Structures are given as structure tokens and as C-alpha cells.
Amino acid sequence: MRKIRIGTRGSKLALWQTDYVVDKLLELDERLDIEKVTIKTTGDKFLDMALSRIGDKGLFTKEIEKELLKGTIDLAVHSMKDMPTRITEGLAIGAVLPRENPKDVLLSREGQKLAALPVGAAVGTSSLRRRAQLLATRPDLNIVDLRGNIDTRIRRLQNGELDAIVVAAAGVIRLGYERMVAEELEFLPAVGQGAIVVEIRDDDPDIRELVEKLDDRSTRLAITAERAFLAVLEGGCQIPVGCLGSVKDDLLTLEGLVSDLEGKRVFRSRLSGPADEPEELGRKLARELMSQGAGAVLKQIRSQVRDNE
């Protein structure tokens, strides 16, 4: 059995996710010799800058993918929400693991829910998508840019810098912070949020055969639809876009959202269709929102981004 080298970011959450994949692989074959290789990405190097200002093309994947293409690692473990909609040539998605809770959650110092936060409360998030949905619900809030890993964000909450923070439920659950959750929010999450993806070289059939056994059909179908939705909108860190798919039996339901930066114009819709046609459903939902006026909002946001560059 060949040695398998797995590329990963070095954050606590990324290492948890990689260990989870390692455990699943060892359940398939306990004889596997697996080595973790930690790789620093662009997104890890600029923790004091908003993601929307750095760019949105492979911030947390590009450097890992380079090592995968060079052959210094055999597969890579990513958070699906970090994956660009267009897969790098020569690479492929080998498996999408069963999804954790995909929602956003609110953590607050006093345990208040969103509606109970005081007027002008400082709420931390690094996401324009979360910012827009927060302001759509509570336009009086003071939204503070917040980068860093979950431990760093929680520390800033606990030391009094912030009244509340919004983070992904999946990370909170995986790292054992559930007791701090004040409320699960009815926001639409980022595309792929809560799912772990294994990326491979498309010319490595042995690794493909191994990791495809980890693939969860329902999660893959839902996320394929979400990524098709995002691809039509050409969204990323610089645009408030949310989407969530779910599969029940042979029916796929997809809900999507596009907002302006201040949460004043929010377009949200839902469609259902055959589960085995996820890309068509994603594209159809995106076109529907565009026809409602989301296209004009996206054009305006892109113009603002170019002006600020």
C-alpha cells in the first residue's frame, strides 16, 4: 500500500476536518500509511484584511492545489465553501462528505438572541453575505469586520470588543463550542457551507477509487446545485450571495439569495426539481433571481468594488 500525503491548511478547524477524513480512510483500510502536510494559503497570510478586499479566487485553496498538481501531496482536504466554482485543470472533486449543520449561528456575550441585542450593538463577521442579512433584519447594528479562526473570534467576543459574532454552525460544532450558541439564524449560508471536500488529481485512478467511497450522494447533489447557482451569478467573497440545497428522496429543493451590501434590497427565492438534475436547478434559480432585479444589484456592487480597487 502506497503512502498517502494529505494537504491541509493549518488552522484548528482545517486539521479537525483532515483528521476526520483520515479516520474515515482508515476505516476503509487500516493498513493505509497517511501523512498530513500543512500548507499556508493566501487567506491565512492576510488575517488583518477583509476577504472582500483580498479577492475571491482560491484564497484558501490555491497553494494547496499547486502542491497537489506537483505531486508533493496525493489529495487535499478543504471546506467546500472555500472551493472556487471552476475546478483547476488537472484536478477533480473526489468526494463530498456528509454535511454538518450548514446554518449560521449567533454567539453573544450575554446570551441574547439577534432580536434582543441592544441598538447599535457591535456584531462581528468577515462575510458580506452575513453582513447584508444582519442589516436586513437589524439595520441599527454596528457590523464590525472580523477575521481569524474561531478561537480568535470568540476571544474578541469574550474580551468585550464585540457584543456578538456570527459564525458557521459546522465549525462551532466540530470544535465543541455548541454551549456558546445563542441562536441558530435563518440566514441562507454560503455555498457549500458545512461540507468537507476531498480534492484529487484527475489522473490518479487509485486515489479516486479510494476516496470516492467517502462520497455522500445527497450532499454532493445539493452542493452541485448550489455551485451551479453561484457560477451563474459569478459570486464570491465580494458579493452577498447565499444558497442552500436539500435532497429528500428524489426531490432537490434549492433556496437562493442575492442582496446589496446594506441589506436594503434582498432577492430570495426557492425552487424544487429532480435530484439528478442539480446543475439545471441551480442555473434556473439564479436566472429567476436575476430576472427579479438581482442582476442590477450585482452590477452595481461590482462597479463599487472596481472603484475601491
JOUR-V830307 format. One line per field, one symbol per residue. ss: DSSP state (H for helix, E for strand, L for the rest). phi: phi as a letter, one per 20 degrees, with the letter a starting at -180 (. if undefined). A space follows every 10 residues. Layout:
BEGIN
ss=???
phi=???
END
This chain:
BEGIN
ss=LLEEEEEELL LHHHHHHHHH HHHHHHHHLL LLEEEEEELL LHHHHLLLLL HHHHLLLLLL LHHHHHHHHH LLLLEEEEEH HHLLLLLLLL EEEEEELLLL LLLEEEEELL LLLHHHLLLL LEEEELLHHH HHHHHHHLLL LEEEELLLLH HHHHHHHHLL LLLEEEEEHH HHHHLLLHHH EEEELLLLLL LLLLLEEEEE ELLLHHHHHH HHHHLLHHHH HHHHHHHHHH HHHLLLLLLL EEEEEEEELL EEEEEEEEEL LLLLLEEEEE EEEEHHHHHH HHHHHHHHHH HHHHHHHHHH HHHHHHHHL
phi=.ffdddebfe fgffffffff fgffffffbf efddcedece dgfeecfecf gfeepcdmgd cgffffffff nfcdbcdcfg feegfdfggn dbeeadegfe gefecddcfd mffgfeffgm gedeaedfff gfffffecfe fdedfcdoff gfffffffen fceacdcfgg ffffendgfe feaeeefeff gngnddcddc ffdcfffgff fffefdgfff ffffffffgf ffflerfecf ccabdbdcld dddcdcbccf fdmeccdbbc ccaffecfff ffffffffff ffpfffffff fffffffef
END
